[in-house]
């Protein structure tokens, strides 16, 4: 079963998309959601054009489209409400009961969340992302003293995207170090990691999944062979056990779930919200 979903916002759409996808993920086992994100719908004219798009989509399917929105302007919001759709208004769903409980009206300013976040946390986020890029794949080990966490694991097990996500979403300075065949021969920690034991966190992955990822990069190579992947992972996991390094199998987890687990296991406090 397929359903069309419009994610609509008068700002970037990040809040609406995050909430919408989180809610609809609980139905993904039965329904194939087709997402369209439409940001910066901040005038009636834009809302009218969007309404036409939604109505056109409704005419092509048996089920009406879903619209998940964060629209502040009442006239813009009502224009979209008039479309042939099922509408979830994120702001009124949450702000109305909060206004009642707090006995205080909300500000209802377009882009309020983004502007506040940028004032307080923008530079922290950017610095953390820069740190992840500069300390990717063992590039600048001299900066490890400034790291909050150092991810270790064999090549292509998910270290880089996890570091970037930790920086972007949480403001965490995350470096990563690739465990090579040479490191695994004697199961000793590479020299740059020996004074950073409390910051180390291991990533592993199922061998067949790793082989498939490596095959896309270097098809037909020994590097991508299942036997090579099995041997590297077996030795890496033995190293993690030997030095008491916490570890997560990334095979069946998203980068969001991996990052949250790392944050919790390492007792790191997020620096941006």
Buried (B, 14 or more C-beta within 10 A) or exposed (E): EEBBBBBBBBBBBBBBBEBBBEEBEEEEEEBEBBBBBBBBBBBBEBBBEBBEBBBEBBEEEEEBBBBBBBBBBEEBBEBBBBBBBEBBBBBBEEBEEEBEEEEEEBEEEBBEBBEEBEEEBBEBBEBBBEBBEEBBEBEEBEEBEEBBBBBBBBBBBBBBBBBBBBBBBBBBBBBBBBBEEEBBEEBEBBEBBEEBEEBBBBBBBBBEBBBBBBBEEEEEEEBBBBEBBBBBBEBBBEBBEEBEBEBBBBBEBEBEEBBBBBBEEBEBEBBBE
